[in-house]
């Protein structure tokens, strides 16, 4: 399995190991979240919104069936992180709950995606030695 073939597994692992714990930790800490995490959320929100907005336009022009992923990040996840980053301790409870739902959704989706990719690779015919 080459790195290029492996990119979906790497992306899923990145989300499972880093993104999901980050989202859920802020969701559970709520107003007890350290200020540096709010600043990180603001930066991540800005980067996600700009990057996925650009990728969405590219995929829209190319009529890619995967543009929905970029649309979700551009229209929902990036702005949510930006809003929490700006509001900081004044973030409404609903936003923390939406963040928790997003974190658990990301965990489920990326676990499913990773298992699906691993099944595809395990079903490939093997060369005889």
C-alpha positions in Angstrom: 0.0 0.0 0.0 1.6 3.3 -1.1 1.2 6.6 0.6 -1.0 8.0 -2.2 -3.3 5.0 -1.7 -3.1 5.5 2.0 -4.1 9.2 2.1 -7.7 8.5 3.3 -6.5 6.3 6.1 -3.9 9.0 7.1 -6.6 11.7 7.0 -9.0 9.6 9.1 -6.2 8.9 11.6 -5.4 12.6 11.8 -9.1 13.4 12.6 -9.5 10.5 15.1 -6.2 11.2 16.9 -6.0 15.0 16.9 -9.2 16.7 15.7 -11.8 14.8 17.6 -10.1 15.1 21.0 -9.6 18.8 20.4 -13.3 19.4 19.5 -14.6 17.2 22.4 -12.2 18.7 25.0 -13.5 22.2 24.3 -17.1 20.9 24.1 -16.9 19.3 27.5 -14.8 22.1 29.2 -17.2 24.8 27.9 -16.4 28.1 29.7 -13.5 26.4 31.6 -11.6 26.2 28.3 -8.1 27.8 28.5 -7.8 31.1 26.5 -5.1 29.6 24.3 -7.5 27.0 23.0 -10.0 29.7 22.0 -7.2 31.5 20.1 -6.3 28.2 18.4 -10.0 27.7 17.5 -10.1 31.1 15.9 -6.9 30.4 13.9 -8.1 26.9 12.9 -11.5 28.3 12.0 -10.0 30.9 9.7 -7.6 28.4 8.0 -10.4 25.8 7.5 -12.8 28.4 6.1 -10.3 29.8 3.6 -8.7 26.5 2.6 -12.0 24.6 2.2 -13.7 27.5 0.5 -10.9 27.4 -2.1 -11.1 23.6 -2.4 -14.9 23.8 -2.7 -14.6 26.2 -5.7 -12.1 23.9 -7.4 -14.2 20.9 -6.9 -17.4 22.8 -7.9 -15.7 23.8 -11.2 -14.6 20.2 -11.7 -18.0 18.8 -10.8 -16.4 16.6 -8.1 -18.7 14.4 -6.1 -16.5 15.1 -3.1 -17.3 18.9 -2.9 -19.7 18.2 -0.1 -16.8 17.6 2.2 -15.4 21.0 1.5 -18.8 22.6 1.7 -19.3 21.2 5.2 -16.0 22.5 6.4 -16.4 25.9 4.6 -20.0 26.6 5.6 -20.3 24.9 9.0 -17.1 23.7 10.8 -14.9 26.7 10.0 -17.5 29.3 11.0 -18.4 27.4 14.2 -14.7 27.4 15.2 -14.4 31.1 14.3 -17.5 31.9 16.3 -16.3 30.0 19.4 -12.9 31.6 19.0 -14.3 35.1 19.0 -16.9 34.6 21.7 -14.5 32.6 24.0 -16.0 32.4 27.5 -19.2 34.0 26.3 -19.9 31.2 23.8 -23.6 30.0 24.1 -24.1 26.5 25.5 -25.7 25.5 22.2 -22.5 26.0 20.4 -20.6 23.7 22.8 -23.3 21.1 22.2 -23.1 21.5 18.4 -19.3 21.1 18.8 -19.8 17.9 20.7 -22.2 16.6 18.1 -19.6 17.6 15.4 -16.8 15.8 17.3 -18.8 12.6 17.7 -19.9 12.8 14.1 -16.3 13.2 12.9 -15.3 10.2 15.1 -18.0 8.0 13.6 -17.5 9.1 10.1 -13.7 8.7 10.1 -13.8 5.3 11.9 -16.2 4.2 9.2 -14.1 5.6 6.5 -10.9 4.1 7.8 -12.5 0.6 8.2 -14.0 0.8 4.7 -10.6 1.8 3.2 -8.8 -1.0 5.1 -11.4 -3.5 3.8 -10.8 -2.4 0.3 -7.1 -3.0 0.7 -7.6 -6.4 2.4 -9.7 -7.5 -0.6 -7.1 -6.7 -3.2 -5.6 -9.8 -4.9 -2.2 -10.7 -3.7 0.7 -11.6 -6.0 2.1 -15.1 -5.7 5.7 -15.3 -4.7 
